[in-house]
Amino acid sequence: MTRFFAVGIGSLHRDARAEVCDHSAEVSLDDADAVIFGLPTAPFVLEAYRGKPLLDDHQSFEYTELLSRWRNELHAVVGGGKTAFVVLTSPGVAYR
């Protein structure tokens, strides 16, 4: 049976047979046969610099770690010959 994982996808069709999680979940994609992946967005912040969100040191570190983790997970999925669908969004800019 094929196992589908959906990461960072707000909602799927009610009949979809996929394990759904958000980016903060401590899951591994090793067991997935196919992955649907939505890109993580920068954390919400109240401060701004030149009209763009300004991340403090802690937020910047956490966000960089999050991106690195999921990049490695997706690299392992594709390297293992599995299928990955990445839902692209418009790029966001944040200062750190």
C-alpha positions as CSV (number, residue, x, y, z in Angstrom):
1,M,0.0,0.0,0.0
2,T,1.3,3.4,-0.9
3,R,1.9,5.8,2.0
4,F,1.3,9.5,1.3
5,F,2.6,12.3,3.6
6,A,1.3,15.9,3.5
7,V,3.5,18.4,5.3
8,G,2.5,22.1,5.7
9,I,-0.7,21.7,3.6
10,G,-3.6,23.4,5.2
11,S,-6.2,20.9,4.1
12,L,-6.7,18.0,1.7
13,H,-9.8,16.5,0.2
14,R,-11.8,14.7,2.8
15,D,-11.3,11.3,1.1
16,A,-7.5,11.8,0.8
17,R,-5.5,9.1,2.4
18,A,-2.5,10.9,3.6
19,E,-0.8,11.5,6.9
20,V,-1.0,15.2,7.5
21,C,1.3,17.2,9.7
22,D,2.7,20.7,10.0
23,H,6.3,21.9,9.8
24,S,6.8,21.7,13.6
25,A,6.0,18.0,13.7
26,E,8.8,15.6,14.6
27,V,8.2,13.2,11.8
28,S,10.5,11.5,9.3
29,L,9.5,11.1,5.6
30,D,11.5,7.8,5.3
31,D,8.3,5.7,5.4
32,A,6.5,7.8,2.8
33,D,6.2,6.6,-0.8
34,A,5.1,10.1,-1.9
35,V,5.1,13.5,-0.3
36,I,3.1,16.7,-0.8
37,F,5.1,19.5,0.7
38,G,4.1,23.1,1.3
39,L,6.9,25.5,1.9
40,P,7.2,26.9,5.5
41,T,6.6,30.6,5.9
42,A,8.6,32.9,8.1
43,P,7.3,33.4,11.7
44,F,4.9,36.2,12.3
45,V,6.6,39.2,13.9
46,L,5.5,42.6,15.0
47,E,8.8,44.5,14.2
48,A,9.6,45.7,10.8
49,Y,12.6,47.1,8.9
50,R,12.1,48.9,5.6
51,G,8.5,47.6,5.5
52,K,9.6,43.9,5.8
53,P,9.4,41.6,8.9
54,L,12.4,41.7,11.1
55,L,13.3,38.5,12.8
56,D,15.2,38.5,16.1
57,D,18.2,36.2,16.7
58,H,16.0,33.4,18.2
59,Q,13.4,33.5,15.4
60,S,16.1,33.6,12.7
61,F,17.9,30.6,14.2
62,E,14.7,28.6,14.6
63,Y,13.5,29.4,11.0
64,T,16.9,28.5,9.5
65,E,17.0,25.2,11.4
66,L,13.4,24.5,10.2
67,L,14.4,25.1,6.6
68,S,17.5,23.0,6.9
69,R,15.7,20.1,8.4
70,W,13.0,19.9,5.7
71,R,15.6,20.5,3.0
72,N,17.4,17.4,4.3
73,E,14.2,15.4,4.5
74,L,13.1,16.2,1.0
75,H,16.6,15.5,-0.3
76,A,16.4,12.0,1.3
77,V,13.0,11.4,-0.3
78,V,14.1,12.3,-3.8
79,G,17.4,10.6,-3.3
80,G,15.5,7.4,-2.4
81,G,13.6,7.4,-5.6
82,K,10.4,8.5,-4.1
83,T,8.0,11.2,-5.4
84,A,7.8,14.7,-3.9
85,F,5.4,17.4,-4.9
86,V,6.4,20.8,-3.6
87,V,3.7,23.5,-3.5
88,L,5.4,26.7,-4.4
89,T,4.3,30.0,-3.0
90,S,5.5,33.6,-3.8
91,P,8.7,34.3,-2.0
92,G,8.7,36.3,1.2
93,V,11.4,38.6,2.4
94,A,12.3,39.0,6.1
95,Y,15.3,40.8,7.6
96,R,17.3,39.1,10.3
